[in-house]
Amino acid sequence: MKVLVINCGSSSLKYQVLDMTNEMLLAKGLVERIGMEGSVITHEKIGMDKFKLVTPMEDHKDAIEQVLMAVQDKNHGVVASMNEIGAVGHRVVHAGEKYAESVLITEEVIKALEECIELAPLHNPPNLLGIAACRQLMPNTPMIAVFDTAFHQTMPPESYIYAIPYEYYTKHGIRRYGFHGTSHKYVAQRASAMLNINLDELKLITCHLGNGASVSAIKRGKCIDTSMGFTPLEGLVMGTRSGDIDPAIVTYIREKENLPQGVANEILNKKSGVLGISGVSSDFRDLEAAVEDGNERAMLALQVFAHKVRFYIGAYIAEMNGCDAIVFTAGVGENDVMMRELICNNLGNLGIKLDPIKNKVRGKETIISMEDAKVKLLLIPTNEELMIARDAYSIASRLK
């Protein structure tokens, strides 16, 4: 069975086509800078050179259309038509407490995801657009939703309960859910393989750093805490999201700026983060280019981001009473040499020692810590798509 995986982020989209009889990757691609100037799709049929197409993509619907065209392209595609695809696995960010495992997408599931849009305003809408576009073009192909929250369901109550009236949890499900679960799970498994130590013997901190970002504490293979919360807004400073702030700021800004209902939420989700601090961009590459031109606010944005990642690393070392390895993954974590340096510098007393030579690498699975470091630093390109494809294949196979 061939499976198409659609993984929509807030400003990017990754996709893969896999033959799940042997988990062989047939094609993969990346759409970047969605809704921004210079949006581009990079497609690769395995065994052939990549090709890039710079074309305006105003939203994720445009991006999905470009993906389907690339997959069916006469020269670079891997299927003659989408009828050859046995299942489509969709990464879905949030389903509240409705679904803790991957599910076949039905009208009931669509309705549940629509009801959760307010919990993940940057992600559930593009997730739904991807689902709708694929269902329209492949009405007879099973669509499977794989949720970001599933891996974090092992958190103990003291990690996921908020200190607000308990009835809000029982009535409305207000609790920490955590996100990027497929990524944290994948890199934790890969870390175990790289270190040649059983996962149930390890204490890991996994740093999924991209336009959206989160850190997780994984003890003996189970997530015990994570930085994102009820929505993907909590936790680290991100591309356009504020991360942790004093909750009183929301009402204060609303009153001072005389904002109508809903605008404050939009500001925190879409106009904050490193974009809000720098005034330049939510893209870390743009920020580093601005730093080279002497832009102090761009440098401040990068320093604030690094500070927050260090904050969570320190907290999780304390929570787990130690740490065997820290993993960097996702767009920034895998490729940003400067950011890894900013995060890891001056952490020697915690046993964290970055090797500046080994660190000069992008997108490669490798160890980047000093030989005598007590805490290993790992760079592991994430593969959420493979994790999603496995669930999609499993569910679709049971339908036959």
Salt bridges, closest charged atoms under 4 A:
GLU23 OE2 - ARG390 NE 2.87
GLU32 OE2 - ARG285 NH1 3.15
GLU65 OE2 - LYS61 NZ 2.82
GLU84 OE1 - LYS2 NZ 3.39
GLU97 OE2 - ARG175 NH1 3.76
GLU107 OE2 - ARG135 NH2 3.07
GLU115 OE1 - LYS98 NZ 3.45
ASP148 OD2 - ARG91 NH2 2.68
GLU234 OE2 - ARG176 NH2 2.46
ASP244 OD2 - LYS308 NZ 3.55
ASP283 OD2 - ARG33 NH1 3.32
ASP283 OD2 - ARG285 NH2 2.90
ASP286 OD2 - ARG33 NH1 3.36
GLU365 OE2 - ARG190 NH2 2.80
GLU371 OE2 - LYS358 NZ 2.83
ASP372 OD2 - LYS353 NZ 3.26
GLU384 OE1 - LYS14 NZ 3.96
